[in-house]
Amino acid sequence: MPRTRFNAPIPSVTLANSRAKPYRVGLVPAHLRGGLTVLRATGCVCGFLCLPQQVLGAWAPGTKGAYSAGLLVFHVFCDTKRPPVPEHLRGPASDLLVLEFMSCCAGTLRGTTLRNYTYGIKAWHTVHGLGWVLDDTRIKAALAAAERVAPVESKRPKRPPLLVATISAIRDNLDITQPLDAAVFACLTTTFWAAARLGEFTVPSLKGFDPTIHVKLSNVSVSTGELPVTTLHIPWTKVAKFEGEDVHWAPQGVCDPDAAFKNHLAVNAPAPDVHLFSYRHTDGRVRPMTRTNFLRRLNSAMAGVEGWIAFQGHSIRIGSVLEYLLRGVSFEVVKTHGRWSSDAFLLYLRRHADILAPYIQDSPVLEAFWRRTMPPVLFSAQRCISRSKTGGRRRLLTSARTLGPVLSPKKPWYSYHTNIYATGLLMACSLVYVYLWRDHSPDLASSTS
């Protein structure tokens, strides 16, 4: 077994055993050896937890775990080289050493794993005040090359979406009068209809509940307006940190989250300061809902159902996106509801062709696709163009071509998008004109009725 400085043993990390493990105290840069006595006195095992908290706050706990695993593998790589890499050359590490490490891992690890390993080494340099010389351009190039040679067996299969029909089947195989099943089903429906991440409504372990991070009953509020909406404030998220974020759901006809949540409150009655989906265990103790217990109970309940494939938590969010889109909710609304701030939202469209399949067929299904992807004015203009008579369509397009060069002088007058936008502007002006003057002109009112 390879050993690090200070005789701290390092477990061997292979492709079959590559789960995140905290690296040992001995994996401290050479220039920080003077503080090793303090680190050992604290009894801390994970090196990241021994670092200044103001710097560590930049990464989520799960990210630090993945980065720790990468740092461990990096030091194993340096120790097993012949000759071993001296300590003062590991931190700060040269660009050639990091690139050599990445090339050795390529072909055995999938691209995302190697990315976490590389940025874990970079984070290690950041928190210890070491200079990082490898620029992001070369990192991206090396990661792209590693992705091409990644073994097929290392790539995860595409996660299937969790459908409403599947949730109904889960409901039939659970006994929601029991504490665990009531909490599981309430957590499932809340996560699904809020388009949330499963980790936002579960805890990593039985002792991992933190009231400053995890959602509680006191974070739930219900609107009193005409349209009922339940809002759940998540105190800490990976994106917003301690500012937290709000998620919402409304009562549904099938797999109603409101009914499931009220049933959970009636069965388990969680206190305001405990985890929202806590339940009373068979030993009489109140336990928070962990991610492991949640998935284990769902998969065990559906184990005997024909066609059931054990799923991971992210399938819930993917299925939620699919459900809302197939209901006719626009892309922008779904993106806002799921709190996406980047194009990562579009990954679900590439993974699941059935989202777009109904909308890339011939008319009239194509009209629904316009309604979901085009702004209202442009959709109205396109619909009027396609449905109007030949003469009206010709006059409208002629006006659009006249206005097109004014809106976009750098594009040719026959540009499709320019004509559509110009047509939409003309239609908007026409609608405003009709709305303002129809009451003052009987002839106009009769012609537009």
Disulfide bonds with the S-S distance in Angstrom:
none
